[in-house]
Amino acid sequence: MTAPPGSPELPFFVYGTLRPGERNHDLFLAGRTAAEEPARLVGAQLYEGPGYPYAVEAPDPAMDPAMDPACGQVAGELVTAAPGEYARLLAVLDRLEEYIAPGHPRNLYERVVRDVVRRDGTAARAWVYLAAPPLAERLRASGVLITGGDWSTASGR
């Protein structure tokens, strides 16, 4: 899958096995990135998966006052493709994340544009792979939430 025609070459926000030190980082990102920096996705929650995590849009705190604000962020890295690598990196990540097309019923993840926050507090637009809607519903209903939103430090990994 490619980005829609005319869409900008956005960086990617990664939060699981693509983070530095994790098993897929060197397999898929090594030599294809110009920059990698810590960032966080606000307004999302992280759930355990079968060897990798799923980010899911968090409920609106106004709709769920009992929601812990600390559970509304996901830690990860903002990854910028190296010059000339964007199209290939996009295709590789779409395959890895089992993303076929927007709203496709066989998507494991949806690739969406979201704002992420860099360590210095500035925002950046980025591609983020969120759990596809049917999976997101199941996770919200009965999934195991990763407290603190950081898969690399989650217990039980």
C-alpha positions in Angstrom: 0.0 0.0 0.0 1.2 3.5 -0.7 0.3 6.9 0.8 -2.6 8.6 -0.9 -1.5 10.7 -3.9 -0.3 14.1 -2.8 0.1 13.2 0.9 3.2 14.4 2.6 6.1 12.1 3.5 5.4 12.0 7.2 7.6 10.3 9.9 6.3 7.2 11.6 5.5 6.8 15.3 6.5 3.3 16.4 5.8 1.9 19.9 6.5 -1.8 19.9 8.8 -4.2 18.1 10.1 -1.4 15.8 11.6 0.6 18.7 15.4 0.6 19.1 16.6 -2.5 20.9 13.5 -4.5 19.9 13.4 -7.5 17.6 12.1 -5.7 14.4 14.1 -2.5 14.6 17.2 -3.7 12.9 15.2 -6.0 10.5 13.0 -3.2 9.1 14.5 0.2 10.0 18.3 -0.2 10.0 19.8 1.9 7.2 16.4 3.3 6.2 16.1 6.1 8.7 17.5 9.6 9.0 16.4 10.2 12.5 14.8 8.4 15.5 13.8 10.4 18.6 11.7 9.7 21.7 8.1 10.8 21.4 4.6 10.0 22.9 1.2 9.6 21.4 -1.4 11.4 23.6 -5.0 10.2 23.5 -4.2 6.5 23.1 -3.9 3.5 25.3 -1.6 0.5 24.8 -2.7 -3.1 25.1 -0.8 -6.4 25.2 -0.8 -8.5 22.1 0.7 -11.8 21.1 4.3 -10.7 21.2 3.6 -7.1 20.2 1.4 -4.3 21.5 -1.7 -2.6 20.1 -2.3 1.2 20.4 -6.0 2.1 20.6 -7.6 5.5 20.7 -8.3 6.3 24.4 -11.8 7.1 25.5 -12.5 10.8 25.9 -11.8 11.7 29.5 -14.9 13.8 29.6 -16.9 10.7 28.7 -15.1 8.5 31.3 -14.1 10.6 34.3 -12.7 7.4 36.0 -10.0 7.1 33.3 -6.5 7.5 34.7 -4.8 10.3 32.6 -1.5 8.3 32.7 -3.3 5.6 30.7 -3.9 8.0 27.8 -0.4 8.1 26.5 1.8 5.7 24.5 5.6 5.9 24.6 7.6 5.3 21.4 9.9 6.8 18.8 9.4 9.2 16.0 11.1 7.7 13.0 12.0 9.8 9.9 12.8 7.9 6.7 16.3 8.5 5.1 16.3 10.4 1.8 15.1 8.1 -1.0 13.8 5.5 1.5 10.3 6.7 2.2 8.2 4.8 -0.3 10.1 1.5 0.4 9.8 2.0 4.2 6.1 2.8 3.9 5.5 -0.4 1.9 7.6 -2.5 4.3 5.8 -1.2 7.4 2.4 -1.6 5.9 3.2 -5.3 5.2 4.6 -5.8 8.7 1.6 -4.2 10.3 -0.9 -6.1 8.1 -2.3 -2.9 6.7 -4.0 -3.3 3.3 -6.0 -0.2 2.7 -8.1 2.3 4.7 -11.0 0.5 6.4 -10.1 -2.9 4.8 -11.8 -5.7 6.8 -8.6 -7.7 6.9 -6.5 -4.9 8.4 -4.8 -5.8 11.7 -3.9 -2.1 12.1 -5.1 1.1 10.5 -2.5 3.6 9.4 -3.6 7.0 10.5 -2.2 10.5 10.8 -1.9 11.7 14.4 0.0 14.4 16.3 2.8 13.0 18.6 4.8 15.0 21.1 8.6 15.1 21.1 10.7 15.1 24.2 11.0 18.9 24.0 7.2 19.3 23.9 6.8 20.2 20.3 4.2 18.4 18.2 4.8 16.5 15.0 2.4 14.9 12.5 3.2 11.2 12.0 1.8 8.0 10.6 0.7 5.7 13.5 -0.6 2.2 13.2 -3.6 1.8 15.5 -5.5 -1.4 16.1 -8.2 -1.8 13.5 -11.7 -1.0 14.8 -13.0 -4.6 15.4 -9.8 -5.4 17.3 -9.9 -2.1 19.2 -13.4 -2.9 20.4 -12.3 -6.3 21.7 -9.3 -4.9 23.4 -11.3 -2.1 25.1 -13.8 -4.8 26.3 -11.4 -7.5 27.5 -7.8 -6.7 26.6 -4.9 -6.3 29.0 -4.0 -2.6 29.3 -0.3 -1.7 29.6 -0.2 0.7 32.5 2.0 3.7 31.7 1.8 3.1 28.0 5.4 1.9 27.5 5.7 -1.6 26.0 9.5 -1.7 26.4 9.2 -1.5 30.2 5.9 -3.5 30.6 6.1 -6.4 33.0 5.5 -9.9 31.7 7.3 -9.3 28.4 
